[in-house]
Amino acid sequence: MFTGIIEQLGTVESIAQNGSNITYTIHAAMAPELKVDQSLAHDGVCLTVEQINGNQYQVTAIEETIRKTNLSEWVIGKKINLERCMQMNGRLDGHIVQGHVDCTAVCIEAVTLAGSWEYRFEFDPAFAALIIEKGSVAVNGTSLTCFNVSESAFTVAIIPYTYANTGIHQVKIGDRVNIEFDILGKYVQRTITLKNT
């Protein structure tokens, strides 16, 4: 379980195909503090730490994860958002994020304003019921508030701290990002679906 508050950026150092899986070596300042078998969110994707070597560690994504996320588009040198699991002894600064990506979305607009930035993302309208105006959404693992929500798109506003300390500053028009919708919306949709069957 995560909060969507990014701790730091990591860098993809190597990528290796193993059958239908992909193994990534990540360089991060937090690597020496990690432990094998620990869950860590990478651009919003929960992956398990397999090996640690100094400031590097290794994770593997299976075919199911690769198919539902943008991990297949990662390249060596890419900066990724990293977050360790939340501790249940403090404030929840973002929102509840599982690290289970629902879909990807494409950036269709990126606007620089006077001191902030706005990004608009287009997603599969099959997920329209899971997002609401001023609701929470995780974009590449970052907890954000969405607005101008339509059946297939939403906008997020980025403050300078978030712009500088997450990977959002790398996102360009046409890029795919990982989206996780609010878990509360998923439970509500499931309940309604079951009542209507």
N, C-alpha and C positions, 0 to 999 in steps of 0.2 A: 504494500500500500504506500502511495506517495502523496505529495501535496501539490506538485506542479510548481514548486519554488526551486529554480535551478541553482545548484551549488557551485558549479564551475563548468568550464568547457574542457572537453577532451579532444584529442587529435587522433584520427585514424592513421595508424602507422603501417599496417599491412593487412592484406585481404587474401584469404586462401579458400578456394572451393574444395569441399570435401563431399563428393557425391552430390546430393541435393542440398546440402548444408553449406553455409558460409561462415568461416571463422575470421574474426576481426581481432587485431591487436591494437589496443588503445593506449595512448600516452596521456597520463593525467597526474596532476600533483597529488590527488587523493589516493593513488594506487597503493602506496605503502600502508595505508590505513585500512584497506579492504581485506577481506578474507575469502578463501575459496568457498564456493557454494552460496555466496551472498548475492541477493537480488539487487540489481542496479538499473535504473531507467536511463536509456540511451535515446535521445530525441523522442522520449515518451514510450519507448519499447522496453519492457522488462526483460532483461537478459541475465543469465547466471554467470558469475565470475568463475572461470575454470582454472586459470593459472595466474600467478603474479610474479613479476620479475622487476624489482626496483620500481621505477615510475611507469611501468607498463603492466598491463594485464590483458587477458584473453577471454573472449566470449564467443559463443556460436549461436547462430540463428538457424532454425530448421525451416524446411520448405514452407510450412503453413505461415510462419512469421514473415518470411521473405515475400510471400504472395500478397499479404494484407498490408504491408508497410512500404516505405520508400528505401529500405535497407539495400536493395539491389542496386540503387543509384549512388550509394556511398563510394567515394574515391579516396585514395591515399591523400592525406593532408586536410581532409574535411574536418571542420570543427563541429562537435556534437554536444548537445546539452546533457549534463550528467546530474542525476539526483539519487542519493541513497534513500532507502526506505525510511518512512517517517518513524519517529520515536513517539510512543503514546504517553509522553509525560510533559507535553508542552502545548503551546498554541498551534492551531492549524491555520497557517498563514494563507494558504491557497484554497484548494478544494480537494475532495477525495478523488485521487487518481489511481487507477489500478495498474497502469502500465500495459493494458490490453488494448491495442489500437483497434478502433472500429472500422476506419476506412482512411483513405488518403484524400486530400483536397489539393486543388491547383490554385496557386496565387494568380489572380486575374487583375489585381491593382495594387500598386505600392506608391504611396504618396508621402512626401516629406513636407511636414507643416512647420510652423514656427515653434520649435522646441519639442515636437513629438512626431510620430509616424503613424500612418494608418495602412493596414493591409486588408485586402478583401480576398476571400477564398471561396472557390466553387467546389461543391461536393455532390455526391450522388443523392438525388432527391428522395431516395428510399429511406434516408436517415432524417428526413425533415421533422419528424415528430420528436426527435431527441434534442432539439436545440430551440431555445426561446430567447426573446429579446432580453438583454441584460443578464442572461444566464452565464454559467461557467462552461468553458471548453478548454481542452488541453491541445495546444498546437506544438508539435514536436516536443511534447512533454511540459510545456510552459503553461501554467494556469493563467487564463485570460478571460476577460469579460467581452461578450460579443454584442453587437448591435447592428442595426439595419439588416435584420435577419429576414431572409426570404426562404422559399421552399428549397433552394439549392445553393445559397450563398450567405455569407455573413462577413462582417467587418470587425476588426479588433484595433484598438488604439494602443500604441506602445510608448511608454514613458522612457526618458533618457537612460535610467538605470537598467531597465530591462533590455533596451536596445544594445547597450554596451556590454552587458554581462550574460547574454544568451546568444544563441545562434541566429536569432531573428534577423540580425543585420546582414546575414548572408543570403536571405531569401530574395529571389528575383521573380518577376512576372514569368509564369510558365513553370516554376519549380513546384514539385509535389512535396507536401508536408504530411506528417502523421497526425491524425485526428482521433482523440478520445472524447466522446460526449459524456456528459454528467451521468454518473451511475444512478442517481435518483430518477432521472428521466427514463432510463432503461427499465427500471422496476415498474414505473407507472405504465409505460407502454406495454410491458408484458402482462400486467394485471388487466388492462383494458382489452388486450388481444384475447386473453383466456375467457373473459366475461362474454365476449362477442362470438365465441365459437360454440 
